[in-house]
Amino acid sequence: MKRPSECLHSSSALRVLMLLSSESFAYRRVNGITSKFSKDELAKMTPWTAQQVVFESFFYDTPMMMLLGTQVALFKVYGITWNLYLFWSSVASLLLQTGELKSPDTINKRLADTSILIATFLSNPLVGAGYETGSDDPRAAIAIARINYLHRKYPISNDDFLYNLALFMLEPIRWTARFDWRPHSPIELVQAIFVLWTEAGRRMGIKDIWSSYEEMEEWVENYEEVNMVPSAASAELAHTAINHILARIRIRSLRPLFFQLMLTVLDARYPTLIHTLFKTRAFVVRHLRLPRRKPAIRVQLDNQYRLDENGIPRMSAVYQRRSGPYYFPEKTGFALKVQDFLVRIGWKNAEKLPGKKWSSEGYRLEELGPVRFKKEGHEQVMQEAALLQGCPVTGPWASVREPGDMKGR
């Protein structure tokens, strides 16, 4: 019979073995990257290889912190720096002039459309030069072409474009390194993320893109030092964005507390409590949770679609956004009865349920953006998408000339 000290020693050894095995299992995706590609492919990384590497980390291994980092990047675009006392005036003034961030509905739509367009070109092959893939899926090209069409509506300088591009790399990387269960590997960080986003930048027509990650970091530091200045427009925009988030907290008395928590999270000098909470989550994810089996992505990866009332193919949102369920299909059958019951007992807000108000029929990439531009620029977008991918856009996502007309697809 074993003595208590022997049992305790055996139990401790077993726990250590379980932690080591779970950690090894957690790293299987990032380790698998090096076995999937040859050393030459990783050293001379093409955009297509980079996209496959980024997909693993963004949507499987570290999706939460990558998403939070992307949202922080949007905040900084809106004018907020880490200490929330300095503001970037030029972009803030432009965003206020568009009127797209004036009400909860327009903010919800802007966030939904922006996330769809970005996730689409991150997750679908950017077919064309540098992409050695047999895919003929045009969705990534259409998404970038639509972004370009919308950007041309406004007088945005090339430096502002460069700064935006840099933030979408830097902030997710920084947040993952600070708070997630593992930082990005050198292959993911210096090579894949930089290669993929700079390729997207070139397809957006951005000029003078940096030749290395280190050059980009130095450029951003210098740019912020010169261009981050106090601005009433930035202050207004910042408060609008924060109030939109706080509105999701039903207990009004808790909103001041959450406001202070948001400030501490956005500040680089976050307090011990916030640091401990994030690190506790990282430990659980690293040692106690099985790796994700499905990608955490809000857009469809397959090419399936639904036909709307005019017979036009449309895509649906994969997840129902709590702040506004744009493009999520309406419930039917038993699920509808359950939803109605939850509304009656007050567990669901009838105003936040999928319906025509939230475009429950689905979306087409060439229609995304401000409502006033929904019916504009479709042909221009398709023509540019064809140039980006090197061939005409065909199939269900080709041009729709008029309601009900399936010709030209």
Buried (B, 14 or more C-beta within 10 A) or exposed (E): EEEEEEEEEEEEEEEEEEBEEBEEEBBEBBEEBEEBBEEEEBEEBBBBBBBBBBBBBBBBBBBBBBBBBBBBBBBBBBBBBBEBEBBBBBBBBBBBEBEBBEEBEBBBBBBBBBBBBBBBBBBBBBBBBBBEBEBEBBBBBBBBBBBBBBBEBEEBEEBBBBBBBBBBBBBBBBBBBBBBBBBBBEBBBBBBBBBBBBBBBBBBEBEEBBEEBEEBBEBBEEBBEEBBEEBEBBBBBBEBBBEBBBEEEEEEEEBEEBBEBBBEBBBEEBEEEBEEBBBEBBEEBBBEEEEBEEBBBBBBBEEEBEEBEEEBBBBBBBEBBEBBBBBBBBBEEEEEEEBEEBBEEEEBEEEBBBBEEBBBBBBBBBBBBBEEBBEBBBEBBBBBBBEBBEBEBEEBBBBBEEEEEBEEB
